[in-house]
Amino acid sequence: TRLGQLCQLFQLASSPDNSVQQQVMQMLQQFSQLPDFNMYLATVFAKLTSQDEVVRQRAGLLLKTNVGRVPPGTLQPAVAEYVQAHALSAVRDSSKVIRHTAGTVISILVLKVGIVQSRPTLDQLAGCLGDPNADTVEGSFNALNKICEDGMMLIKQTWDYPDEQTQHFVSWSAENFLPKVMQYASPQAPLHARQNAIECLNHFALNWAFNEPKFPQLQPYAAQYLEVLGVLA
């Protein structure tokens, strides 16, 4: 099957032999002509858990590269949906490498599809922060951390005239995301979650988003942020 062939190629990519490496590249080039190639990659990455971690990671990294090359707004909705759903399931993986690769794929997809269309994904990730499984919380935080970083870039680019995407990111952060992050920023929270929570808050604070009159929804968090820093000091 194609999935089996792909797994074999990613396994062979470890070969020290240059001719084998070239062969792998040629075969992957042929595969990339398939209209649903990214869906195959998403399946290997997220679902074929019996494969070696390195095989799954390579599929995820190639998926990230492919999605990154697509001009914003041109990714086919069916492909975007399929990749997003699979990456969301990989955020819960027991392997940290796979979880973090999934976070990268999701954050790039959000950039390509837009905040407005990605709202269900963002809500799902924020919801996962309440999961009893520590791996799921860590994976979700990792993805959200990357999304916050990109979201702040968006805010900085449209600082004078915030556009629809920026406003959506701000309102989602204020309503669905920051209240959960604040819970994890307390000393009672597990260390890994607390570190991630502080990192997420720092993206907002260090870019002055909490103090910006244009974003009144974020202003209540300025005092909470300072309180968190005071408690953790």
N, C-alpha and C positions, 0 to 999 in steps of 0.2 A: 504494500500500500504506500501511498505518498507520505503518510505520516511516518511510517517505518523508515522509508528512504531518507526523509529529512533528519530523523534521529541519528541514522547511521552517518550522515554527512557531518552533523555537529560533533559526533564522537570522533570522526576522522580528522576534524579540524585541530585536534591535539597533536597530530603526527608531526614529528620533527622533520619529516621528509618534504622538501620544497615542492616536488612534483605532485605529491598527494595534496598538499595545500592548494596548488593551482587547480587541480582537478575538482576539489571541493568548491572553490570559488566559481569555476565554470558551471558546475551543476547547480549551485545556488542561483547563479545568474539565469539559468534556464527556468528554474522554479519561479523566479521572481516575475516571469511573464504571465503566470497564472493570475486571473483576476481576483481569486480568493486566497492568494498567497499569505496575506497578513492574517487571515482567519486560521490557516494551517499553523502559522507561527504561534498564534494565541493559544491554540489547542495544545501544542507541544509544551508550551511554557506553563500553562495553568493546569492542564488536566492530566498530562501523562506523568503522574507522580512516581511511577515505577522506574522512570528513566533517571540516569545520573544527574545530579544537581547541575553539573557543568553543561550538559546538553540542554536542559531547560533554560538555564541562564543565557546561553548563546542565542536560543530562540527568542527570548525576551529582549535581549539587547539589539538583535537585528530588527525586531518588531519596533522597538523605540526609534531606531535610525530611520526605518521606512516611514513611520508616522511623522517623524520630524521633518522629512523632506517634502511632505504634502503641503501645498499652499493653504493657509487658513480658510475654512469654509468650503473646501472642495472634497473633503473626505466623504465617501458614500455613507449615508445614514446607517444602512444595514451593517456595513463593516465597522463603523464607529461603535455601534451598539454592541456588536459581538465582542470586539476587542475590549471595550469598557467593562462588560459583564465578566469576562474571563480575568481581566486584570484585577477587578474587585474581589474575585474569589481567591486570587493568588496573594492578596494582601493578608489573608488568614493563614497562609502556608506555615508549616513548622520551620522551614528554612529561612533564616534572616536574609540571605542573599536573594532568594526568590521574592520575599516580601518587599525588599528595597528596590529591586528591579521593577516590580509591579507598580510601586509608588512613582517611579520615573515615567513609566508608560502612561499612567493615569494623568500625571501633571502635564505631560506633552499633549495628550488628547484634549485636556481641558483648554489648553492654549489654542489648539487647532479648531475645536468645535465651538468654543466660546463659553463664557460663564453661564449665560442664560440657558443654553441647551444642556449644560452639564449639571444643572441644579440637582436632579435626582441623584447623580453620582456623589456630589458634595454632601447632600443630606445623608446618604447611606454611610459615607465615611465618618461623618460627624456622629451618626448613630452608633457606629462600631466602637466609638470611644467608651461606650457604656458596657461593652462586652466583658463577660467574666474571664475570658481567655486573654492572658497577658500578651501572647504573640499577636493576636488580632488587634489589640490596643496599640502595640508598638508599630505594627505594619500600617495601621490607619494614620497614626500620628506622623509617621515618616512621609506618607503621601501628602498629608495635609500641610506639613511643614514646607514641602516643595511648592505646593499650590499657593500657600501664603506668600512665599518669596516671589513667585511669578505675579501674584495679585498686587503686591506692592509695586512691582515694576510697572504694571498697568496703571496704577494710581499715579505714579511719578510721571509717566508719559502723558497722562491726560490731566495733570494737576490743575491747570488753569480752567479747563473746560471738561469736567468729568463726563464721560459718555455713558451709554446704557450699560455696557459691560462692567464699567467701574462701579456704577451705582448698585448694580446687582451684587457685585462682590462685597461691597460695603454692607448692604442690608442683610445678605446671607451671613456675613461674619458676625454682625451685631445680634441677629435673631437666633441663629442656629449653632454657631460655632464658638464664639468667645465665652458664652455662659458655661459651656462644657469644659473649655480650656481652663477657665478660672478654678474649677473644681479640682483639676489635676495639678494646679500650681501651688497647692497647699502642702505643708510639711508632712501631712498624713498620707499623701499619695505615694505610690511606689517610685523609687528614684528614677528609673528609666522614663516613666510617664511624666514625672515632674520636669526633668531636663527637656523633654520634647515640648512640654507646655510652655516653659519659659522661652524656648527658642521661637515658638510660634508668636508669643506675645511680643518678643523683641522685634520681630519683623515690622509690627505695627508701630511700636513705641519709637524705635530708632529712625523711622521715616516720618515721625511727627503726625502720624494718622490720628492718634488719640486726641491731639490738641488742635486739629484743623476745624475751624468753624463751618467749613463746607460739608463736613460729615458729622452732623450733630448726633447721629445714632451711635457713633464710636466714643463720644466724649465721656459718657459715664464710666467707661473702662479705664480712663486715665488714673483716677483715684484708686481704683481696685488694683491696678498694675503696681502703683507705688506701695500700696499696702502689702501686696505679695512680696515685693522686693524687701520691704521692711521686716516682714515675718521670717523670710529665708536668710536674712543677713546674719 
